Amino acid sequence: MTTQFSVDELQLELFRYPPKQEANLQAWDAADEYLVKQLIEREEAPLPCAIINDSFGSLTASLTKLDAQRKLFVETDAKTSQLGTSQNLERNGLSSDHIQWFHSRELLPVATQQVLMKLPKNLNYFADQLIRLSQVLPEGTPVYIGAKAKSINKALLSLIAQNLGPASASLAWKKSRMITCISDGIKRPIAQASSWKVPEYALTLSNLSNVFAATKLDIGARFMLDNLPQGEFDTIVDLGCGNGVLGLRAKQCYPKAHIHFVDDSEMAIASAKANWQLNQLDEAHLDAPQASFHWDDCLTHLGENVQPDLILCNPPFHQGEAITDHIAWQMFLDSFRQLKLGGILHVVGNRHLAYHVKLKRIFKNCTTIAANGKFVILQAQKLPK
């Protein structure tokens, strides 16, 4: 795995987050290099700059290395991005005192005079980001967007023009291109969350733009909903919760339980919290809150005081553009650490991902609960050594 990021005379050592992940993937791509290269070659004044979708801090660390006093406004929806950026700043001896952090629903400061941005995979989310930029950027503000060359087409440039201002793309360099957009100063209305009903479970769901399965139940979650474990549970974690549908259904099935919703996406946590309130799942006779919401990297910061007896998990097998199984590995390892003795990890996944191999290695046991042509539901129990 390459860790040396080098553009002209600028050099950094960069790692993905978490640093011990087994994925053999580097912490940046050629589009990151291209953005930094263009910035260096243009020799522009160090204006207050917003950095958006910086996966593990290559852009943030580069601008900090070039000018440690430059004001940076760093926006991300992924907790792993925020943690990874902080890790790479520290690794390279760079201060974060000049940085203000923003999650994906917050408006950036009106002091923003320049934007560096990576194109996200989700174009609905991208449009949402552009609309929020239109709320704060004065006319004439430059926005530089790095992307793979194959991802840039007339429809994408039209999308940018529609939501922020006119845009044009550079020539390709290392199979990447840079889009230059000039804000037109026109404020667009903020996009609203999508909403739909799941009548078979008497639930109403809403999703913000960067939450998986934005307009309907994904088929893996539906299969899991039909095969929840039998019994009574006191503390349940919906790990990688998305819009929270598994945790919401768990509260219906196990009304005495406290549900913890955990996700790397801030928009997912916001959606899960909104859906909990929308479906009025708190038991009226109980004074204490019956749900907690955690924007976090798996169960890294959940705390030793939370010892679930059931964890529900529908693991993602991609991180941004990268296909990887390290997230599932971390979810399973964190679950084994966090579960109380006798506690259960209940997992749904595509059959070809062979999660049973990982679970047997970690838990020393694994039971197939249900299977169809595409998915399998597995259960592993934390047993005494």
N, C-alpha and C positions, 0 to 999 in steps of 0.2 A: 504493500500500500504506500503510495506517494504521500508525503507530509510536507514537502518543501514547496511553498507557493512563491513563485518568482516572476515579477514583471519589471522589466528594465533593471534598475538597481535596487528595487524594493524586494525584500525577502522576508518571509514569515514561515513559521512552523504551525501548521493547522491540522486539527483532528476533528473528526465527526464526534457527535455526542450520542450516547455516553462513550467515553474514550476506550472502554474495555469491550465494546461491541465486537462481535466476531465477523461482521460484514467487511469484506475486503474492498471498501469503497473510499475514495478520497473526499475531502471536506469542501470541495469547490468544483466548478466546471469551467470550460473555456469561456462561457459568457461572463463569468466573474472576472476572469483575466482581461477580457476585452473591455469591460467597463472601466477597470482600473487603468489599463493601458491608455484608453482614450482620455481619461481625466488627467493623467500625467503629461501626455503629449500636448494637450491644449493649454497647459500652464495657467489655468484659470485661478482667480483669487479664491481663497478658502471660504466660500460662502456657507452660511448655516444650511445644512443638508439633511434631508430625510432619506433614510435607507429602509427599503421595504422588501420583505421576503428574502432576507439574507440568511441562507440556510444554517450556516454554522459560524458566521462572523467574518468571512473573508473580506467583504466590502468594508465592514465597520473597522476591522483591524487595519486594513490598508489605509483608509483615510486618517485613522488615528496615527499611524506610523508616519504618514506624510506631514501631518500637522496636529500635534497633540492638543492644541487649544481650539481646534475647530468644533463648533457646536454641531452635534449629531442628534437627530431624532429617529430612533430605531423602532420600527413597527413590525410586529410579528404576531401571527395567530398561534404559533407552535411554541410550547414551553421548551421543547428540546432545542429550538433555535435560540431562544434567549439564554438558556443555560450553556449551550455550545459557544455562543458568542462571548459570554463572560469568561468561559474556560480558555478560549483562544487569546483573548486580551491578556489574561493573567499569564498564560504560558509564554507570551512574547514580551512580558514586562511592560505592558501598556496600561495606562490608567483609564478608568471608565468615568472619571469625574465630569467630563465634558458631555456625557451621554444622557439623554432623557429616553426612557423606555415607554412604549405605547403598545397596547394590545389592539386587536384588529377592529374593534368597534369604536375606538376613540378617534376624534379629529386631531390631526397634527397641528402644531402651532402656526399661526399666521406669519410668524417670523421665518418660515421655510422659504428659502430662495432657490433651492435646487433639489432635485429628487433623483436618487439612484434606485433602480427597482429591478427585481428579477421577475420574469413572467411565470406566474403559477400555472399548475396543470389545470386547475378549475377556472374556466373562463367566466362563469357566473360570478365567482368570487373576485376575479380580476376586474370585471365591470363595476362591482360594488366598491372596490378599492379606488378606481378612477373617479367614481361619483363622489366619494368622500374627499378625494384630493380637490375636486372642483369646488368644494365648499370653502377651501382655505387658500388656494393658490391664486395670486393676482395674475392678471393677463400678462403673458410674456414669460412666465416662469418655465424654465426648461425641465423636462422629465426624460431621463435616459433609462431605457428598458432593455435589459440583456436577455437573450433567448437563443435557443437552438435555431439555426437557419431554417430547418424544415418546419418549424412551428409558426413562421411568419408568412402571412399571405394577405391578400387584399381585404378579406373579411375581418382579419384581426386589426389592420390599420383603420378600417371603417369603424370598428367597435371603439377604438381609442378616440377617434375623432368625434364620435357620437357622445361620448361620456366625459371628455376632458378637453380635446383640442386637436388640431391637425397634426398628423404624424407621418414620418418617412423613415425608411430603413436603410442602413448602411450596406456596403458590400460585405460578403461573408469573410470571416477570418476564423480558422480552426473550426469550421462548420457552425460558427455562431455569428449572430448579427446584433447590432444595436439599433433600437428604434429611438428616434428623437421626436418627442411630442412637445409642443409649445402650448401651454395652458391658454385657453381663450377667455378666462375670467368669468365664465357663465356658471352659476351655481345650479347643479341638478338636484332634484329631490332624492333624499336617501331612500334606498330600496327597502322594502318591507320583507319580513320573514314569510316564507311560504307556509301554508297550513292545509291539513287534510285530516280526515277522520279514519279511524280503524274500527269499524262498527262491531266486529266480532269480539273485540276486547273492550268495547265501550271507552275508547281513548280518542282524544284529539291531539294531533302532533303538529308542531311548527318547527321549522328549520331555518337557521340563518344560512347565508350563502356558501360558507365553507364547510358545511356539515354533510357527511356522506348520506346518500339516499335522500335527496332533498324533497321529493314529491311523493314517495311511496315507500312502503316497507321493503327492504332488500330481502331476497329470498333466504339468505342465511339466517337473518334475524327472525323471520317468520317460522322457519323450521325450529329454531331454538325456543320460540314462544310456545310452540306446540309440544315441547318436550322438556319443560322445567322439572326439576327434581321434586320428589315427594318428601313430605315431612314438614317440620317447623324449624324456622331459622330466626335468630335474634339480630345478627349483624351481617348485612349483605353488601358486597361491593360489585357495582356494575363497572367493570374495567374496560376502558376504551368505549365509553358509554355512547358516543355520538349524541343523538337527540334524546337519549335516555329511555328508549322504549323498553329495554329489558328490565331496567330498574323499576319503571312504572308498573309493569306487569307483575314484577316480583312483589311490590307492595300490595297489589290486589290479591295475590296468592298467599302471602305471608304477612297479614296485617299488623302483627306485633313487631315486625322487624324495623330496624333503622337502616336506611339505604345510603350508601356512599357512592356518589357518581364521580368517576375519575376519567379524565381525557387530556391528551396533549394539546387539543385545540380549544382555545378560549371561547370560540363561537359555539363549539359543541357543549361546553359547560353552561354557557348562557342559554342555549336552547333547552338543555335538560332541565335547568332551573325554571325556565318559563313554562315548560310542559308539566312539571310537578305542580306548579301553582295553577295552571290552566285546568288540570284534571282534579284539583282539590283532593289530594291524596293524604293529607294530614288527618289523623284520627282526632276528632273534635274534643274527645274527653282527655286527651293527653296535652299537657302544657308545653313540654319540650319539643323542639323541632325534631322531625322524624326523617329528615334527609340532610346530607352534607354534600357539598360540591367542591371538587378539588381540581384546579388547573395544574397538572403536574406531569412529570415524566414517569409513566407507570405508577408504581407505589413508592417511589423514592422518598417522599416526604410525608407519607400518610401518618406516621407516628406509631410507636410501640403500643400505645394505649388502645389502638383499633386492632382487634383480633377477630376477623370475620369467621363465621362458620360456613359461609357460602360465598364464592366468587363466580360471577357470570362473566364470560369473556368471549368476544367475537373478534379475534385479533386481525389487524390489518397486515397485509404482506407487501406493503410498499411504503416508502418514505419519500415524499415528493415524487420525482421521476424514477427513483431507484427501486427495483424489485429486490426485497431482502426479507430474510426470516429472523433477523436479530430482534425485532420488536416482539415477536411471539416468544422467543427465548427469554427475553427480559420479563415479559408478562408472567411466564410460567415460573421463573426463578423468584420473582418478587412475590408471587402468590404463595409459593411454598414457604417462603420466609414469614409472610404476614399471617397466614391462616393459623387458627388455633388447632391444637391436636384434635384429630377427628374431623376437621373442616374439609370441605369439598371444593374443588375447582371444576366447574362445569363449562365446557368449551365446545364451540361450533366452528367448523372449518371445512374448506374444500378437501375432498378425499385425497387428492394427489399431494397435499402438503405434508402428509404423514406425521401429524402432530403426536400420534400415539408413541412414536419413537422417542420424542423429546420428553413426553410426560413420564414414560417408564424410566427414563434415565434420571429424571429429577425426583419423582415421587416413589419410584420402585413399584408402581402399580398403575393400571389404566383399564377402564371398563368402557366398552362401546355401549352407549345407551340407545342410540337410534342411528339409522343410516338410510339414505336414498341414493339415487344415481349420481348426485353431485356433492352432497354434504354428509358429514358424519358428526355426531355429538358424542363427546368423550367425557369421562369423569375420572378424576384422580383424587385420592384422599390422603391427607397428611397423617401418617401413622407414626407411632413411637419408633425410635431407632432400635 
